[in-house]
Amino acid sequence: MRTKYLSRLPGAVLVILLILAAGSPALGHEPGCSLATLDGLYVFSATGFVTPPGAAAIPKAIVELIRFNGDGTVTVPSVTLSVNGAITSASPGAPGTYTVAELVPPDDVCLGTLTFSSGNAFNLFIPLKGARIWMIQTNLNPNNSGNVFEGTARKIAR
């Protein structure tokens, strides 16, 4: 009986229905959070401050390429850092690892962490498709009393 009704649908409508059904969560294609949410090359830019003990806050900024490998590892092809106007660059930068964990309803945001081998660590807030990541530094630098440092990473290539 279904075949009888489907044969009466115009071809374009049938194609649209099939496309919608293929991406339907009801058919097991439900989005979720996993290491593969982050897979590609991102440009990370951030600004903030380093706060040395007993001294005024020092401005800090970074622009960095981060490659998320989709498996919990990252490499850093290039990084440029400015701390109080002193510029340093590295190619490559420190590699690291990341996690992608829970889905936060109803906003469909994944949470994660990123830890570089240098010791710098960040909390991550990631939309399901992983095209942009909001990052905030969470560790205290051993040479300073802390950091106030946050930024955004945008996917630029697969």
N, C-alpha and C positions, 0 to 999 in steps of 0.2 A: 504494500500500500504506500509506503514511503517513496518508493521508486516512481509511482504514478504521480505524486505531487512534485517531486524533484524534477521530473521531466518537463513539467509545466513552467518552471522558473526560467527566466531568461539567463543565458550563459554568463553574463557579467555579474548578476546577482549571486549565482552559484559560486563563482570564483571568489567573490568577496566573503561569502559565508564560510568557505573552506579556509581562507586566509585567517579570518577571525577565530575560527575553531582551532587552528593549528597553534595559535599563541595563547589560547585560553588556559588559565590556571586550573580549571576543572579537568583538563586533560593531562595534568601532570607537568605542565611547564611553568610551575609557580616560581616566581623570582625568589631569591634568597641571598644570604650572605655567605661567602666562602672566600678562600684565598684567591680564587680566580676572578673575584670581583675587581681586583686590582691587577691589571695585566697590560703593561705598556709603558711608554716613556712619558713622564710628567715634568712640567716646569714648576718648581716650588719657589715662591717668593714670600718673604716674611720680613717683618720689622718688629722691633721691640727694644728692650733694654736689658743690660747685664747690671746686676746690683752688687758691687763689691762691698765687703764689710766696712762699715763706717765711712763710706764715700758716697758721692752723688751717683745716680744712675748713669750708665754709659750707653749711648745709642748703639744698636746692632741691627744689621740688615743682611739678607742673604738672597741670592738667586742661584738655584741649583737644579741640575737635571737629575731626576731619580727614575730609574727603571725598575718597576715592579714586575717580577718575573712570573706572577700567577701561582707561585708555589711556596710563598712565605719568605722569599729572599729578595733583596734589593741590591742593585749596584748603583754607583753614582759616577756617571761619565765625567761630570764637570761641576765645580762649585766655585762661586766667588762670594766672599764674606767681607763685610765691613764692620769693624768694631771701633767706635769712636773716630771714624774716618780712616783708619789704617786698613788697607785693602790686602787680602790674601786670596790666592786662587790655588786650586788643586785639580789636577786631571790625572787619574781619577780621585774621587773623594772616598770617604770611608764607606765600606759596604755595610749591610745590616740585615735584619729580619723584621717581619711584620706578622700581625695576626689580624684576622677579620672575624668578628664574633656575632653578636646578637643583632637581631632586627628589632628596631624600636617602633612599635605601632603607635599611632596610625600614620606616622610620617614616612615609613619605609626607609629608614636610615640605618646603615650598618655602622657598628662601632669597631674600632680597632686600635692597635698600638704599632709603633714603629720604633725600633731601637737600632742605632748605628753602632758599629764596633768602637767608635770614639767615645761611647758612653751617653751621647745625647739621645733622649727619648721623647716621644710625642704621643699624645692621644689623637686618634683620627675619627672624623665624622664623615661618613661616605654615603652618598645616595646610591641606590641599588645598581645603577649602570656604571658607577665608578668614574664618571667623566671629570669630576671635581672632588677634591678632598679638602676639608678644613682641618688644620693641624694646630695644636698648641703644645709647646714644650712643657714637659712635666718633671724633668730631673733638675737637680741643683748642680751647677757646675762646681767642682771641688775647689776651684780658685776664686769663687765668688759665693755670695750668700744666696744667689738665686737668679732666675731669669724671668722676664716678662716678655714672651716671644710667641707670636702667632702669625699664621699666614695661610695661603691657599696654594694647592697644587692642582694644575690643570693638565689633563691628558692632551698630548700633542701628536702622538703616534702610537701605533700598535707595537 
